[in-house]
Amino acid sequence: MREFSTPSTVIVPDDANLTDDLFAKETIDPDRVALSRRVDGSWRDVTNAEFAGEVRAVAKGLIAAGIEPGDRIAIMSKTRYEWTLVDYAIWSAGAIGVPIYETSSSDQVEWIASDAGCAAVVVETADHATTLESVRERLPELRLTWTIDDGAVDALVKAGAALDDAEVERRRSSAGADNLATIIYTSGTTGRPKGCELTHRNLLSEVMAACAGAHELLRDGAATLLFLPAAHVLGRVIQCATLHSGTRLGHTADVSNLLADLQEFQPTFLLAVPRVFEKVYNAAKQRAYASRKGRIFELAERTAVAYSMALDAGAGGRVPARIALSHKVFDRLVYAKLMSALGGRCTAAISGGAPLGERLGHFFRGIGLVVYEGYGLTESTAACTLNLPGAIKIGTVGRPLASMSVRIADDDEIMLRGGVICRGYWHDDAGTAEAIVDGWFHTGDLGALDDDGYLVVTGRKKELIITAGGKNVSPTILEDKLRAHPLISQCMLVGDRRPFIAALITLDTEAVAQWRDGRDASANGTGATDPAVVEQIQAAVDDVNRSVSRAESIRRFRILPDDFTEASGELTPKQSIRRSIVLNRYADEIETIYAEAGRP
């Protein structure tokens, strides 16, 4: 058993809550820009005073509509300015926010709104309203609904216009640090989503620790464009951290227009999941080959990786002259163009949710974008560990943030402790008692701590595959490596109680189409059966197999005709694979893999 703790420097007063920053800045620094929002196709700045005034006005509307302290109010919307506005208004009215992913099905909406006992729901679109209406008769506690696209904000402001501002002050200040701030439902990869109870102390502990550790990123004059779901705990934390630190925050949910938004918004850092970085890298590589500059890109990539690795080598991080010279050349030819696509000011990013991979981490640092990987869960209010400026080890998820501890149990399970650990699961005392023991949260993830306290995540206990030969295999390591291949979209390993490990693979159809452009396609014209594509996937499998023993290697794979999607149920809203669903849905394909292997 190993353990590492970072000294306690974060102190959350017992009477503090998340709205304190908002209304303090309204008085202390009213004219500083807090957010930027899209209005009629262009970005408009919103000052501290303007945002606080809007929050107060919407909170008055909620109170006038009958919302009481402690009421649960759900928000079902994509990432947009109104998400943050309504979230802070809910807290300012003394209520509790319950996020619902905007892609949720009617069954999921019913479960969350029913389990949380929501008194009100704020939805974004008419389609969301229809989804909610289809289950409303089974939600006896639901009294109020509003639709953002149907003028919900203006209606609430109008409804509360006659209410005294003092009532908002009384409501918001009545919540202390240990009052419930939000119930966030986990993605439910293995069963019904569980409601994580996060208090104001939990969120403030996370915000204060992140801002203290990553002060070079979260600071006055910095800016970030949030395109991850605001319903996810990481999105919730970043909106609070930007307000706390004076970082300008923008929202966008249109990922198809992300590059244009980045050019206009000009963030100084980004928040993304590894898949985003993989797609940026793969797209750049494909464009290079399409323009007959593939060889240049490969040399530039090798130089970027070598340059980054040299920074970690001895000699005080001095880069050998040969590498430094090559890096200077490729900076002008390749790297500067890639960085310019991010808006011209972005030099850093925070990544979480899955491993980024060492080579990709070195590549991005080598071109000028330092990606700080972190680790955490909904139950730990997002990041409990994080690589930081001046304290980074690529290939790890960093050390514990201030006032947090990590312990590795005898079975390699990662355990977490600190002010960020949720107080429990809503309506689930048994689940709480099982997950949190003596203040330690049992994550279910597997990992290791190095001598300097940096954490490496190696897999998940419940996802361990035990082959017929008794070999324990953590599937996520190989899955993550395969997903980094340009042609692969998703990958899931199988082999529990089977003679060997196999893989179900789906293709990135857009990437395959670009790759096949100009090549001779197979007669049937489908990527899944194109011998050239199969050959590429086999090469990728062979490559990742070199990093593991034969017992852990992928012996066979099957390319599936359709990608895993959230809409079809194979992926959660945060893009994790629902393994049980995939196993059931593709049971015949799995049986065929092992039946064919057994034939002479």
Secondary structure, DSSP 8 states (H G I E B T S, - for coil): -EEEE--------TT--THHHHHHHHHHSTTSEEEEEEETTEEEEEEHHHHHHHHHHHHHHHHHTT--TT-EEEEE--SSHHHHHHHHHHHHTT-EEEEE-TT--HHHHHHHHHHHT-SEEEESSHHHHHHHHTTGGG-TT--EEEEGGGTHHHHHHHHTTTS-HHHHHHHHHT--TTSEEEEEE---SSSS--EEEEEHHHHHHHHHHHHHHTTTTSSTT-EEEE-S-TTSHHHHHHHHHHHHHT-EEEE---GGGHHHHHHHH--SEEEE-HHHHHHHHHHHHHHHHHTT-HHHHHHHHHHHHHHHHHHHSTGGG---HHHHHHHHHHIIIIIHHHHHTTTS---EEEE-SS---HHHHHHHHHHT-EEEEEEEEGGGTEEEEE-BTTB--TTS--EE-TTEEEEE-TT-EEEEEETTS-SEETT-HHHHHHHEETTEEEEEEEEEE-TTS-EEEEEEGGG-EE-TT--EE-HHHHHHHHHTSTTEEEEEEE-TTSSSEEEEEEE-HHHHHHHHTTS---TT--GGG-HHHHHHHHHHHHHHHTTS-GGGSEEEEEE-SS---TTTTSB-TT--B-HHHHHHHTHHHHHHHHHHHT--
